[in-house]
Amino acid sequence: MSVSVVVPCYRSASILPRLVQRLGAVLPTIDPVHEIILVVDSTDATWDVARDLAAEHPHVQAIRMARNYGQHNALIAGIRAASCERIITMDDDLQHPPEELPKLVAALTDDLDVVYAVSEAEEHGMLRNLSSWGAKNLVMGRTMGIPNADVLGALRIFRTFLRSGFDQVSGPHVSVDIVLSWTTTRVGSVVVRMDQRTEGRSGFTFRSLMKHAINMILGYSTKPLRLVTYLGFIIGVCGVLLTARLVWLYFTGDTKVAGFTTLASLITIFSSAQMIGIGVLGEYLGRVHAHGMGRPTYVVREHFLKSEG
C-alpha cells in the first residue's frame, strides 16, 4: 500500500535536504507510490528550502503555515493533504532515522490501525524524559484514559481512513494522539533506533511539555471540574468535623474564644478552595469563549507542488 510521510518543519533549513535525500532512498523500497509532505511552521528560511525541495523532487510537496501554530496543528494540515493509504508522521531533526521506517511499516499488520515507534533507549535528558513520562502516563493515560499511553510518540504510522476523525477538529489546542485514540483501539508499537539530534535545539522544553499537558487536560477532559467537586466535598467534611468539635467543646465546658490564628487559617483554606474552583471554571469558560470566536486550527499560506510549477 502507498505511504505518505508528513514532517512538521520548524527552523530546520539546514537539515531538510539530508532528510529528504534519506527518505528518497528508503521510501521506494517500501512502496513505489509515496510522497513526502513538508509542513513549514516557522518564519525563517525553512520555507525557501522546503519549496526548493518540492520543486526539485516530484514526490515532495511543501505547505507553509501563515504563522507558527504548533507541531500538532501542522501535523493535521499535512495529514489532511495526504493522498496515500498509510500516513507516517516524523520529526524533522533526523532523530527519527528514515532507515527505520520499514520496521514501522511492517509492524502495521492487518489487525492494527496505528503503530507507534518506541525508542531502544531514552534519547533526551533526565528532566525531559521525566516530563515526557508524566505527560504520557499521568496525563494521557490516567487522566485522559488513553490505552497504551506509554508508547505514544511523534514517530507513528496509521491508516489514512482514520483521518475522518479529524474532520470536526477545530480550535488552537489539538492533539493528534488523542484524536487517534477516539478513532480506534487497535494500537501497537515497535522498537526502533533513535538518533541524537546533531543540530539546533528541540522546541519541546519542560515548560512547553507541561503547557501542552495542561492544554490537553483542559481541552479534552472534564476531570479537573470533577476534582474541584471532590475538593469542595473534602473541605465540607472538614468544616463539619470542625463544627462537631466546637459543639463538643461547648458542651464539655472547654470552649474557648477562637484566636486570630484559627480564624485566619479557616479563611485562608476556604478562600483558597474558592479561588481554585473559580480558576478551573474560568479556564473552561475561556476555552469555550475562544472556540466560539472561531480561532482557526491553522491557516495555509502556500501549498507548493511541482506539477503546479
Buried (B, 14 or more C-beta within 10 A) or exposed (E): EBBBBBBBBBBBBEBBBEBBEBBBEBBEEBBEBBBBBBBBBBEEEBBEBBBBBBBEBEBBBBBBBEEBBBBBBBBBBBBBBBEBBBBBBBBBBBBBBBBBBBBBBEBBEEEBBBBBBBBEEEBBEEEBEEBBEBBBBBBBBEBBEBEBBBBBBBBBBBBBEBBEBBEEBEBBBBBBBBBBBEBBEBBBBBBBBBBEBEEBEEBBEBEBBBEBBBBBBBBBBEBBBEBBEEBBEEBEEBEEEEEEEEEEEEEEEEEEEEEEEEEEEBEEEEEEBEEBBEEBEEBBEEBEEEBEEEEEBBEEEEBBBBEEE
